[in-house]
Amino acid sequence: MSVAELGRRTGIDKKRLWYILDGQREMRVDEFLKLCIALRMDPRSFVTREMIDGVAEATARSIGRSDNPNT
């Protein structure tokens, strides 16, 4: 599939899409999800167990800090 066709299917400008695919721009979450839909890929297949654990730990720390007025 061409970049132009992928851009058309996702609604992502083809120039921006090219920069993302070439590593010159970071992909936003909405762009990632649009690409997954266009390519019929489950976004969860890109998430590792370590990523899930890291988010859970960061969330727990964040919640713990917000409950403590002394931090």
N, C-alpha and C positions, 0 to 999 in steps of 0.2 A: 504494500500500500504506500502511496506517495505521501509526503508531508502535507501537500496541498489537500489531498483527500482526507487525511487524518484531521487536519485543521477544520475542514468542512464538516466532518462528522461530529467533532467535539465543540465547535464554536470558538476554538482557540485560534487566534491570528497565526497564519502560517509562518510569519517571520519570527514571532515569539516562540512558537513551537519548535522551529529549527534551532533557535538559541538554547532552548531547554534541552533538546536532544543532543546538542553539541557540547553541553556542559557549561555554556556561557551565562546561563540564567538558572536560578533555582526554581523548581516547580512548586507552585502553590498547591494546597490540599485540594481545592476545587478542580484544578487542572488535572491532578493525579486521578481523582475520581472520574472525571469526564473521560480520560484516556482509558481507564479500566472498563468503563461502560462501553466505549467504542470498540475496544479490543476483546470484549466479553471475558474479562478476567476478574476474578474475585479479589478485591483489594486486600482482604485478610491474608491472602497467600504471600504477601510481601512483609507481613508483620511477624517478627520472631518472638519467641518466648522471652528472650532477654529484653526486648523492647517493652513488652507488656509488663514485666516485672519492674523495669525502670520507671515506667509511668506510674505504676501502683505505689512504688516507694516515694517518688516525688510528690504524689498526691497526698500520701499519708503524712509526709513531712510538712507540707503546706497547710493541711488541716490542723495538724498539731500546733504549728506556729500561730495560726489565727485564733486558737482557743486560749493561748497564753498571752495575757496583756503585758507581761514583762519582757517580751522579745521584740 
